[in-house]
């Protein structure tokens, strides 16, 4: 699914982007519908790329990124999305084709992950610089919560997604990692979420859960758990605080040109000069 220049901006089988049955009230879709409705109607998509590792959508409001998630249903939308309203492209977040949903979440981030909206909310940022492999970044969400978790004593921590260096949590808490493909000692398959999240003290969940549609159910299970959304795919929308999220630890594109270059070349590494890490805490948490 690489990004040849002639292909990277083609994604629809014609017609509007619609997903029947997703606008019904009091369903998990309300999370997505609210996020999509928050995008103004006059913001237009200028460029996008469904890359091998990462994807981006660039619009009048700025650029948003997401992790390129594969699988799910077959792709339906193969027309050019450039020139469409950003809100329309964000509808793809509801697609059961995870490649399409990756673009939809990137479109959401093209609106919500911009300084103009986040600065006034008290968002804090890490420096957009490269660090040596294995170095802990100042805005690493796990390390930001480490003192609190340590002070709690014998805390249970569940992490959705096997993040780099997640095993460090074992130094100060009981760790369980929910993964689709279990490869490490503390990994359990993702259906175990129904069993391990309700009793956890802390939940760190990847922004990819917005792409694969598990986010609404995971947030329901975490009603009594301190919850942090982590990763570049996190939609930095304060609306998510109403779903029980305590902190959004996502990213803002610092250099759109370098971000686009990294995505189109399948570099798989956006951190450094392309992205800056961002953290926004729930003021009521």
C-alpha positions as CSV (number, residue, x, y, z in Angstrom):
1,X,0.0,0.0,0.0
2,X,2.9,2.3,-0.7
3,X,2.4,5.8,-1.9
4,X,3.3,6.2,-5.5
5,X,2.9,9.8,-6.4
6,X,0.1,9.1,-8.9
7,X,-1.8,6.9,-6.4
8,X,-1.4,8.5,-3.1
9,X,-4.2,11.0,-3.7
10,X,-6.8,8.7,-5.0
11,X,-9.1,7.0,-2.6
12,X,-13.6,6.4,-3.7
13,X,-15.9,4.5,-5.8
14,X,-17.8,7.7,-6.7
15,X,-20.6,9.5,-4.9
16,X,-20.7,10.9,-1.5
17,X,-18.9,9.4,1.5
18,X,-21.8,7.9,3.5
19,X,-22.1,5.1,6.0
20,X,-25.8,4.1,6.4
21,X,-26.9,3.5,10.0
22,X,-24.0,5.5,11.6
23,X,-26.0,8.6,12.4
24,X,-28.4,6.9,14.8
25,X,-28.4,8.5,18.3
26,X,-27.3,6.6,21.4
27,X,-24.9,4.3,19.6
28,X,-21.1,4.2,19.7
29,X,-21.2,6.2,16.5
30,X,-22.1,9.4,18.4
31,X,-18.4,9.8,19.4
32,X,-17.4,9.9,15.7
33,X,-20.4,12.0,14.7
34,X,-19.6,14.6,17.3
35,X,-15.9,14.8,16.2
36,X,-16.9,15.1,12.6
37,X,-19.6,17.7,13.2
38,X,-17.0,19.9,15.0
39,X,-15.2,20.5,11.7
40,X,-16.4,23.7,9.9
41,X,-18.0,23.0,6.5
42,X,-15.8,25.4,4.6
43,X,-12.4,23.8,5.3
44,X,-11.1,22.0,2.2
45,X,-8.7,19.1,1.7
46,X,-5.7,20.1,-0.4
47,X,-3.5,16.9,-0.3
48,X,-3.3,13.5,1.3
49,X,-1.4,10.3,1.3
50,X,-2.2,6.8,2.5
51,X,1.3,5.7,3.2
52,X,2.8,2.3,4.1
53,X,3.4,3.2,7.8
54,X,1.7,6.6,8.3
55,X,-0.9,8.7,6.5
56,X,-1.6,12.4,6.4
57,X,-4.4,14.7,5.3
58,X,-3.5,18.4,4.6
59,X,-6.3,20.9,4.6
60,X,-6.8,24.7,4.9
61,X,-6.6,24.2,8.6
62,X,-3.3,22.4,8.6
63,X,-2.0,18.8,8.4
64,X,-3.1,15.8,10.5
65,X,-1.5,12.4,10.6
66,X,-2.5,8.9,11.7
67,X,-1.0,5.4,11.8
68,X,-1.9,3.5,8.7
69,X,-3.9,0.6,9.9
70,X,-4.6,-2.3,7.6
71,X,-7.3,-4.9,7.4
72,X,-11.1,-4.8,7.9
73,X,-13.5,-4.5,5.0
74,X,-12.6,-4.0,1.4
75,X,-11.8,-0.5,0.2
76,X,-14.8,1.3,-1.4
77,X,-13.6,4.9,-2.0
78,X,-11.0,5.3,-4.8
79,X,-11.8,8.7,-6.2
80,X,-9.6,11.8,-5.6
81,X,-10.4,13.3,-2.2
82,X,-8.6,16.6,-2.9
83,X,-11.0,19.5,-3.1
84,X,-13.6,17.8,-0.9
85,X,-14.7,19.4,2.4
86,X,-12.5,18.2,5.3
87,X,-15.6,17.2,7.2
88,X,-16.7,14.9,4.3
89,X,-13.3,13.2,4.3
90,X,-13.4,12.8,8.1
91,X,-16.5,10.6,7.5
92,X,-14.0,7.9,6.5
93,X,-13.2,7.5,10.2
94,X,-16.4,5.5,10.3
95,X,-15.3,3.1,7.6
96,X,-14.8,-0.6,8.4
97,X,-12.0,-0.5,5.9
98,X,-9.2,0.4,8.2
99,X,-7.1,2.0,5.5
100,X,-10.0,4.4,4.7
101,X,-10.5,5.0,8.4
102,X,-6.8,5.9,8.8
103,X,-7.4,8.7,6.3
104,X,-10.6,9.7,8.2
105,X,-8.7,10.0,11.5
106,X,-5.9,11.9,9.8
107,X,-8.6,14.3,8.5
108,X,-9.9,14.7,12.1
109,X,-6.4,15.6,13.2
110,X,-6.0,18.1,10.4
111,X,-8.7,20.1,12.2
112,X,-8.2,19.3,15.9
113,X,-4.4,19.0,16.1
114,X,-3.6,22.6,15.4
115,X,-1.9,25.1,17.7
116,X,-4.7,27.6,17.1
117,X,-7.2,25.4,18.9
118,X,-4.9,23.7,21.4
119,X,-2.8,26.6,22.8
120,X,-5.8,28.3,24.4
121,X,-6.7,25.0,26.1
122,X,-3.4,24.8,27.9
123,X,-1.8,22.2,25.7
124,X,1.9,21.6,26.3
125,X,4.5,20.4,23.7
126,X,7.8,18.6,23.5
127,X,10.6,20.0,21.3
128,X,10.5,18.8,17.7
129,X,14.0,17.3,17.7
130,X,15.4,13.9,17.2
131,X,16.5,12.0,20.3
132,X,18.8,9.0,20.6
133,X,17.0,5.6,20.3
134,X,15.7,4.5,23.7
135,X,15.8,8.0,25.2
136,X,12.7,8.9,27.2
137,X,11.1,12.1,25.8
138,X,9.9,14.7,28.2
139,X,6.3,14.4,26.9
140,X,6.3,10.6,27.0
141,X,2.8,9.9,28.5
142,X,3.9,6.9,30.4
143,X,6.7,8.7,32.1
144,X,4.5,11.7,32.9
145,X,2.2,9.4,34.9
146,X,5.1,7.4,36.4
147,X,5.3,9.4,39.7
148,X,1.6,9.2,40.3
149,X,1.4,5.5,39.5
150,X,4.4,4.8,41.7
151,X,2.9,6.7,44.6
152,X,-0.3,4.7,44.3
153,X,1.5,1.5,45.1
154,X,0.9,-1.8,43.5
155,X,-1.2,-0.2,40.7
156,X,-2.6,-2.2,37.9
157,X,-1.8,-0.7,34.5
158,X,-3.4,-1.8,31.2
159,X,-1.9,-0.7,27.9
160,X,-3.7,-1.1,24.6
161,X,-1.1,-1.6,22.0
162,X,2.5,-2.7,22.4
163,X,4.3,0.7,22.6
164,X,8.1,0.9,22.4
165,X,9.7,0.4,25.9
166,X,6.3,-0.3,27.5
167,X,8.0,-2.9,29.6
168,X,9.4,-0.1,31.7
169,X,6.1,0.1,33.5
170,X,6.9,-3.2,35.1
171,X,9.5,-1.3,37.2
172,X,6.7,0.4,39.2
173,X,3.3,-1.3,38.5
174,X,1.6,-4.5,37.4
175,X,1.4,-4.4,33.6
176,X,-1.0,-6.0,31.1
177,X,-0.7,-5.3,27.4
178,X,-3.7,-5.9,25.1
179,X,-2.4,-6.8,21.7
180,X,-4.0,-8.3,18.5
181,X,-0.8,-10.3,18.0
182,X,0.7,-11.4,21.3
183,X,4.5,-11.6,21.2
184,X,5.7,-10.6,24.7
185,X,5.2,-12.2,28.1
186,X,2.8,-9.5,29.3
187,X,0.7,-9.5,26.1
188,X,-2.9,-10.8,26.2
189,X,-5.3,-10.9,23.2
190,X,-7.5,-7.9,22.8
191,X,-10.8,-9.6,23.7
192,X,-9.4,-9.8,27.2
193,X,-10.3,-6.1,27.5
194,X,-13.6,-7.1,28.9
195,X,-11.8,-8.8,31.8
196,X,-8.8,-6.7,32.6
197,X,-9.8,-3.1,32.0
198,X,-12.7,-2.8,34.6
199,X,-10.3,-3.7,37.4
200,X,-7.4,-1.6,36.2
201,X,-6.2,1.6,37.9
202,X,-4.8,3.1,34.8
203,X,-5.5,2.6,31.1
204,X,-3.2,3.8,28.3
205,X,-4.9,3.3,24.9
206,X,-3.5,3.9,21.4
207,X,-5.2,6.3,19.1
208,X,-5.5,3.4,16.6
209,X,-8.5,2.3,18.6
210,X,-10.3,5.2,17.0
211,X,-9.5,3.7,13.6
212,X,-10.5,0.1,14.4
213,X,-13.6,1.3,16.2
214,X,-12.8,-0.3,19.6
215,X,-12.4,3.1,21.3
216,X,-16.1,3.6,22.4
217,X,-16.3,0.2,24.1
218,X,-12.9,0.5,25.7
219,X,-13.9,3.9,27.2
220,X,-17.1,2.3,28.5
221,X,-15.1,-0.4,30.2
222,X,-12.8,2.2,31.7
223,X,-15.5,4.2,33.4
224,X,-13.7,3.9,36.8
225,X,-10.2,3.9,35.4
226,X,-7.8,6.8,34.8
227,X,-7.5,6.8,31.0
228,X,-4.9,8.3,28.7
229,X,-5.0,8.3,24.9
230,X,-1.5,7.9,23.5
231,X,0.1,8.2,20.1
232,X,0.2,10.3,16.8
233,X,-3.3,9.0,15.8
234,X,-4.9,10.5,18.9
235,X,-7.5,13.1,18.0
236,X,-6.7,16.1,20.2
237,X,-10.4,17.0,20.8
238,X,-11.4,18.1,24.3
239,X,-14.8,16.5,23.6
240,X,-13.1,13.2,24.4
241,X,-12.9,14.3,28.0
242,X,-16.7,13.9,28.2
243,X,-16.0,10.2,27.5
244,X,-13.9,9.8,30.6
245,X,-10.5,10.5,29.1
246,X,-8.0,12.1,31.5
247,X,-5.3,13.1,29.1
248,X,-4.8,13.3,25.3
249,X,-1.1,12.6,24.5
250,X,-1.0,13.0,20.7
251,X,1.0,15.1,18.2
252,X,0.9,18.3,16.1
253,X,2.6,18.5,12.8
254,X,5.6,20.9,13.2
255,X,6.8,20.8,9.6
256,X,4.3,19.7,7.0
257,X,6.8,19.4,4.2
258,X,9.0,17.0,6.3
259,X,6.0,15.1,7.5
260,X,4.8,14.6,3.9
261,X,8.2,13.5,2.8
262,X,8.4,10.9,5.6
263,X,5.0,9.5,4.8
264,X,5.5,9.3,1.1
265,X,8.8,7.6,1.4
266,X,7.6,5.0,3.9
267,X,10.1,6.1,6.5
268,X,7.8,5.0,9.3
269,X,9.4,7.6,11.6
270,X,7.8,11.0,12.0
271,X,9.2,12.0,15.3
272,X,11.8,14.6,15.3
273,X,11.5,17.7,13.1
274,X,8.2,16.5,11.5
275,X,6.1,16.0,14.5
276,X,6.0,17.5,18.0
277,X,4.4,15.6,20.9
278,X,1.5,17.3,22.6
279,X,-0.3,16.7,25.9
280,X,-3.7,18.1,26.9
281,X,-5.1,17.3,30.3
282,X,-8.7,17.1,31.3
283,X,-9.1,20.2,33.4
284,X,-11.7,18.4,35.6
285,X,-9.5,15.3,36.1
